[in-house]
């Protein structure tokens, strides 16, 4: 599915969008960066509580084109700058990570 489908939902807030037409084929939830590097599939949306700049580097390594953080979290300014440099989409959710993942999972299943 295209990221643009996720962006149509009211629970999503755009922080930085490089490309709305990137393909989201899977998702991954995790906060341990080494786990993400081992297990996250390419072309995925990564759900995390981490907000520091290193998440952008990890997303680039695993080819996760989009990162989304749950309610109550804010990206560090340096993270946003790194996302622009590395062409990684950044989103925030109005919901907790469990509900956010469930919505995205159901949208992916519809495809």
C-alpha positions as CSV (number, residue, x, y, z in Angstrom):
1,X,0.0,0.0,0.0
2,X,1.1,3.6,-0.5
3,X,2.0,5.8,2.5
4,X,-0.6,8.2,1.2
5,X,-3.4,5.8,2.3
6,X,-2.1,5.9,5.9
7,X,-1.8,9.7,5.7
8,X,-5.6,10.0,5.0
9,X,-6.4,8.8,8.5
10,X,-7.2,11.3,11.2
11,X,-5.0,9.6,13.8
12,X,-1.8,10.5,11.8
13,X,0.1,13.7,12.1
14,X,2.8,14.5,9.5
15,X,6.1,15.6,10.9
16,X,8.2,15.3,7.8
17,X,7.1,13.8,4.5
18,X,9.7,13.1,1.8
19,X,7.4,11.0,-0.5
20,X,3.8,10.1,0.1
21,X,3.9,7.5,-2.7
22,X,6.5,5.1,-1.1
23,X,5.3,1.5,-0.9
24,X,4.6,0.2,2.6
25,X,4.7,-3.6,2.4
26,X,5.1,-4.5,6.1
27,X,5.5,-3.0,9.5
28,X,7.7,-3.5,12.5
29,X,7.4,-2.5,16.2
30,X,10.5,-2.2,18.3
31,X,12.7,0.1,20.3
32,X,15.9,-1.9,20.5
33,X,18.0,-0.7,17.5
34,X,20.0,-3.9,17.1
35,X,16.7,-5.8,16.9
36,X,15.4,-3.5,14.2
37,X,18.6,-3.9,12.2
38,X,18.3,-7.7,12.5
39,X,14.6,-8.2,11.9
40,X,12.8,-5.2,10.3
41,X,11.9,-5.9,6.7
42,X,12.6,-3.4,3.8
43,X,9.8,-1.1,2.7
44,X,8.2,-1.2,6.1
45,X,6.8,1.4,8.5
46,X,8.6,1.3,11.8
47,X,6.7,2.0,15.0
48,X,8.9,3.0,17.9
49,X,9.0,5.0,21.1
50,X,12.6,6.2,20.2
51,X,12.9,9.8,19.0
52,X,16.6,10.4,18.8
53,X,18.6,10.8,15.6
54,X,20.0,7.3,15.5
55,X,16.6,5.9,14.5
56,X,17.0,7.6,11.1
57,X,20.3,5.9,10.5
58,X,18.8,2.5,11.4
59,X,15.7,3.1,9.2
60,X,18.1,3.9,6.3
61,X,20.1,0.7,6.9
62,X,17.0,-1.5,6.9
63,X,15.3,0.5,4.2
64,X,12.3,1.3,6.4
65,X,11.0,4.3,4.6
66,X,8.7,5.6,7.4
67,X,8.9,6.0,11.1
68,X,5.9,6.6,13.4
69,X,5.9,7.4,17.1
70,X,2.8,7.1,19.4
71,X,0.9,9.6,21.4
72,X,2.9,11.7,23.9
73,X,6.2,11.5,22.1
74,X,8.0,14.2,20.1
75,X,10.9,13.8,17.7
76,X,14.1,15.6,18.6
77,X,14.9,18.5,16.2
78,X,18.1,16.8,15.1
79,X,16.0,13.7,14.2
80,X,13.9,15.7,11.9
81,X,16.9,17.2,10.2
82,X,18.5,13.8,9.8
83,X,15.2,12.5,8.3
84,X,15.3,15.3,5.7
85,X,18.9,14.4,4.8
86,X,18.2,10.7,4.5
87,X,14.7,11.0,3.0
88,X,12.9,9.1,5.7
89,X,9.2,10.0,6.4
90,X,8.3,10.9,10.0
91,X,4.8,10.6,11.5
92,X,3.2,10.8,14.9
93,X,0.1,9.0,16.0
94,X,-2.7,10.2,18.2
95,X,-3.0,6.7,19.6
96,X,-0.8,4.4,21.6
97,X,1.5,2.0,19.7
98,X,-0.8,-1.0,20.0
99,X,-3.8,0.7,18.5
100,X,-1.7,2.4,15.8
101,X,-0.1,-1.0,14.8
102,X,-3.6,-2.6,14.7
103,X,-4.9,0.0,12.3
104,X,-1.9,-0.2,10.0
105,X,-2.0,-4.0,10.1
106,X,-5.7,-4.0,9.0
107,X,-5.0,-1.5,6.3
108,X,-2.1,-3.7,5.0
109,X,-4.4,-6.8,5.0
110,X,-6.9,-5.0,2.9
111,X,-4.4,-4.6,0.1
